[in-house]
């Protein structure tokens, strides 16, 4: 599940929920809902912010999110990722990561 995966990434980097909220400009309560698998379908924008803050591969977050949706609805025959869109997202993440590094 996406939330479990994000919690594991965050704890592995010794980042508190409050610190992650500050780094991503996402409310602590919303992040908590994601981690507890209450909010199971965050936007791509949220996933991008989390990927940057956790120094994670966006594809792994998308896969975890798709897997979560698949398990919840069981109506997808296959989980496909638009690789062209994924490459664009990777570019956005990399430029965001550079901006974060410059501001630190």
Order of alpha helices (4+ residues) and beta strands (2+ residues): alpha-alpha-alpha-alpha-alpha-alpha
